Amino acid sequence: MVRTQIFFVFVSVAAVISQEQQKPLATEQDKEIDVNTIPGVAGKDYPNYHEIPKTNFGCSDKIPGYYADTDARCQVWHYCGQEGLVDSFLCPNGTIYSQERRVCEWYYDVDCTKSNKFIDVNKDLYIIPETTTVSSRGAVEKEELVEDAYKPQLVKTSNLRKRYTPTQLS
């Protein structure tokens, strides 16, 4: 009985050793390739922040919307709310915020220095579409919207869906 148990332990150990020998050993170079998949030099070719740095960005002179932080080389972007509140976000390493497209993209696809040219893309967030309704007689009637810069407006797009949007800022 003891011989049988020793035999099974021996066979089990031999099987584990055999499996370990079949695994290819990863070299230091293989490990480096897995880690450094972003082309370029971190900190030189693209920003490499691991947390949101303090910058001079402010929302006081901006309409509500999304903005690249050029002081952080566009790896940071901010959302400016209606009350002047700021929410800040960090793009993943190797990417920076495209003000033109309002997404984080690979650093080599975005020119951070041109971000200020695309600030007006935020205006399209607050366009209130002209709405029309069709009465039961087939006549088209336009809905009147009250202009109030501080309150969201109700935009009725159909009798099944209602959407609240902030007023259009000029």
C-alpha positions in Angstrom: 0.0 0.0 0.0 2.8 2.4 0.9 4.7 1.4 -2.3 1.5 2.3 -4.3 1.2 5.7 -2.7 4.9 6.4 -3.3 4.6 5.3 -6.9 1.6 7.7 -7.4 3.5 10.6 -5.8 6.5 9.9 -8.0 4.4 9.8 -11.1 2.6 13.1 -10.2 5.9 14.9 -9.5 7.4 13.6 -12.8 4.3 14.8 -14.7 4.6 18.3 -13.2 8.3 18.5 -14.0 7.6 17.4 -17.5 4.9 20.1 -18.0 7.2 22.8 -16.6 10.0 21.8 -19.0 7.6 22.2 -22.0 6.8 25.9 -21.2 9.2 28.3 -23.0 11.1 30.6 -20.7 10.3 34.3 -21.2 13.4 36.3 -21.7 13.8 39.8 -20.3 13.5 41.2 -23.9 10.1 39.4 -24.3 8.8 40.9 -21.1 9.9 44.4 -22.3 8.1 44.1 -25.6 4.8 43.3 -23.8 5.1 46.4 -21.6 6.4 49.0 -24.2 3.8 48.7 -27.0 3.4 52.5 -27.4 5.7 53.8 -30.1 7.9 56.7 -29.1 9.4 57.9 -25.8 7.2 58.5 -22.8 7.5 62.0 -21.5 9.2 63.2 -24.6 7.0 62.2 -27.6 3.9 62.1 -25.5 2.8 63.0 -22.0 3.0 60.2 -19.4 0.9 61.3 -16.5 -0.5 58.7 -14.1 -2.7 61.2 -12.3 -4.2 64.5 -13.2 -1.7 67.3 -12.7 -2.6 70.7 -11.4 -2.7 73.2 -14.3 -4.0 76.8 -14.9 -7.1 75.5 -16.7 -10.4 77.2 -15.8 -14.0 77.3 -17.0 -14.9 80.8 -16.2 -14.6 82.1 -19.8 -16.0 79.0 -21.5 -19.4 77.7 -22.5 -20.3 74.3 -21.0 -18.5 71.6 -22.9 -15.4 69.5 -23.3 -11.9 71.0 -23.4 -8.3 69.8 -23.9 -5.8 71.0 -21.3 -2.9 72.2 -23.4 -0.9 72.8 -20.2 -0.9 69.0 -19.7 -0.1 68.5 -23.4 -3.7 67.4 -23.9 -3.5 64.1 -21.9 -6.0 65.8 -19.6 -9.4 67.0 -20.6 -12.1 68.8 -18.7 -15.8 69.1 -18.8 -17.1 72.6 -17.9 -20.6 72.5 -16.5 -23.2 75.2 -16.6 -22.4 76.4 -13.0 -18.7 76.8 -13.8 -17.9 73.4 -12.2 -15.0 71.5 -13.6 -14.7 67.7 -14.0 -11.2 66.5 -15.1 -10.2 63.3 -16.8 -7.0 61.6 -17.8 -6.5 60.0 -21.2 -4.6 56.6 -21.1 -0.8 56.8 -21.7 0.0 57.1 -25.3 -3.2 59.0 -26.1 -4.2 62.6 -25.8 -7.5 64.5 -26.1 -8.6 65.6 -29.5 -10.5 68.8 -29.1 -11.8 68.4 -32.7 -13.3 65.0 -32.2 -13.8 65.1 -28.4 -12.1 61.7 -27.7 -8.7 60.4 -26.6 -6.7 59.3 -29.6 -3.1 58.2 -30.2 -0.7 61.1 -29.6 0.6 60.9 -33.2 -2.9 61.5 -34.6 -3.5 64.7 -32.7 -1.8 68.1 -32.8 -2.4 69.4 -29.2 -1.2 72.9 -30.2 -4.2 73.3 -32.5 -6.8 72.5 -29.8 -7.9 76.1 -29.4 -8.9 76.2 -33.0 -11.6 73.6 -32.3 -13.2 75.1 -29.1 -16.3 76.0 -31.1 -17.2 72.3 -31.5 -18.8 72.6 -28.1 -21.5 74.9 -29.5 -23.2 72.0 -31.3 -23.9 70.4 -27.9 -26.5 73.1 -27.2 -28.3 73.6 -30.4 -32.0 73.2 -29.9 -33.6 71.7 -33.0 -36.7 73.3 -34.3 -39.6 71.0 -33.5 -42.8 70.6 -35.3 -45.9 68.7 -34.5 -48.6 67.4 -36.9 -52.2 67.8 -35.7 -54.8 65.3 -36.4 -56.0 67.4 -39.3 -52.5 67.2 -40.9 -51.6 70.8 -40.1 -48.0 71.4 -39.0 -47.6 73.5 -35.9 -44.3 74.8 -34.4 -43.8 74.6 -30.7 -42.8 77.7 -28.9 -39.8 77.5 -26.6 -39.2 80.0 -23.8 -35.7 81.4 -23.8 -34.2 81.2 -20.3 -30.4 80.9 -20.1 -30.5 79.3 -16.7 -33.1 76.6 -17.0 -33.2 73.5 -19.3 -35.9 73.6 -21.9 -38.3 70.8 -22.8 -37.9 69.8 -26.4 -40.8 67.7 -27.5 -39.7 65.4 -30.4 -42.6 63.1 -30.3 -45.5 62.1 -28.1 -43.4 59.0 -27.0 -40.2 60.8 -26.0 -39.2 64.0 -24.2 -35.7 65.3 -23.8 -34.5 68.1 -21.7 -31.6 70.2 -23.0 -29.9 73.3 -21.8 -30.7 76.5 -23.7 -28.5 77.5 -26.6 -25.6 79.7 -25.6 -24.3 82.1 -28.1 
